[in-house]
Amino acid sequence: MRRIASALLALSALPVLASPTAAEFARRQPIVLGAGPAALHRLDLPADVYRFSARRDVSDLQVFNAAGEAVPWAISPSHGQPQPARDYPLPAFPLPSLAKANRSAGIVLDSRGLPASNRAYLALELEQSAYRGRVALSASDDGERWQPLESRELLQLSGSALRLDLHGDGSRYLRLDWLDKPFKLRRASLHVGPGAAEPLLQSGDWIAAKPGAAGEYLFDLGMRAPLRRLELALPNPNTSARGVWYKRERPDQPWQNAFSSELTQLGQASTLLLENLDGDSDRYWRLVVDTRQGGLGAGLPRLRASWPRQQLTFAARGQPPFMLAYGHPSFFITDQANTLLNSPEPAQPAALGPALAGGVRPAPPAQAPMPKKSPWLWGSLLLAVGLLGWISYRLIKEPAPSDTQ
């Protein structure tokens, strides 16, 4: 009886272990191979993978050959070239003085969207040919809570740029407070030292906001990608307002506070780099703007998300054409074939064709017509089942033989 139970248990597990066919996934895309044979092929994952995948790590995908057989694959980030040292210009905004009207107490420098690592120093070019005064340098990520970095005296005699060490700080905002004598700033720049190759980013479409309450804007990205950056396009130039961002993964979840940002755009309209995110995969975003000074004005803002570009490498086992399928409610890969990424065999570039709708399970095979003598066959089967039941009953009722000493 134990053997029979084990066999039945193993048979019941077969449907779980079986790999689904390409037609059972939400989306399918044919893979267009490059010229010439190759053992490995590599392509960029499309944005639709994040729209239709049922898992955050997009592990519910598969690559099939022409015979419908699954082939090994692995996903890896796409990196650019190593970053050389570079100077980035910084927008500057006056810091109003609370003691005297029409006078600044310092300046705020906006470094959002710039590399947060390998920051070396802050360079200041002044209008004055000679300057001597003390300043306090501080940093913040939200524009409200400031962390002091250093206080020092600045001395300029020849008109050369002044430098302030940032001590590796990667905050979004920098603030200079004048402790005694103010100066007139001509230009400010952030010097970033050389760094390793950064992951290349892939951007989605611009999403128009849906209006909520006064000063409230709702965005649905339509996907759950590992977000790295958000960009906002304001409806009007010459706008300055403060906004608070909220996020959630599903519509039935409560909103979670994400971050605050200064929404300032003066002069020619352009996009604002809002945040360097660290892999947030939330689909729904909410912006609440202070409307006491007009908010964003008439019109609706637009939002665009970016995430690290991922590449899929697969082994060309079997015959083409190959098919990429993704989006499945219950299937996923736990261990990718990461050895493909370290193979000395070069991977040939490949591309994707138009997406095909899936999600339809294959129809069961057509059954043969019932033979004319099928009632006799069914009767024989029922008789055999009854005979087996009678034998089992006799075996159960038969007393077990006693052990002999």
VENRA-V584524 format. One line per field, one symbol per residue. psi: psi as a letter, one per 20 degrees, with the letter a starting at -180 (. if undefined). burial: b if it has 16 or more other ideal C-beta (glycine too) atoms within 10 Angstrom, else e. Layout:
# VENRA-V584524
psi=???
burial=???
This chain:
# VENRA-V584524
psi=hhggghghgghhighhipprrhiiqhqqpqpoqrpqqqhqqpqpprhhgihiqiqhjkilrqpqahjjqqqqrqpqqoqbqqprqqppqppqpqoqpigpqkqqiaqppokqiqpiqkpgrppppqhqhpqprpqpprqqiijgopopgqprppophjjrqqpppikjpkrhqqpopphfprropgqqqpoprqrrpqpqqpqaqppqqpqcapjppppohjrmqnqhqpqpoqiqrlporpqpqqqqhqhjqqqppgrqqpnpoqbpprqpogpnrljpkphpqppopojikicjaqrprqqpqqrppqqppqpmpaqrqqpppqnphipqphormihhhjpipqppqrrqaqqpqcjoqqqqqpqqqpqhkhhhghghghggghghhgghghhghpqqqqpp.
burial=eeeeeeeeeeeeeeeeeeebbbbbbbbbbebebeeeebebbbbbbbbbbbbbbbbeebbbbbbbbeeeebbbbbbeebeeeebeeeeeebebbeeeeeeeeeeebbbbbbbbbbbeebbbbbbbebeeeebeeebbbbbebeeeebeebeeeebebeeeebbebebeebbbbbbbbbbeeebbebeebbbbbeeeeebebebebeebebeeeeebbbebebebbbbbbbbbbbbbeeebebbbbbbbbeeeeeeeeebbebbbebeeeeeebbbbbbeebbbbbbbbbbeeeeebbeeeebbbbbbbbbbbbbbbbeeeeebbbbbbbeebebeebeeebeeeeeebbebebeebeebeeeeeeeeeeeeeeeeeeeeeeeeeeeeeeeeeeeeeeeeeeeeeee
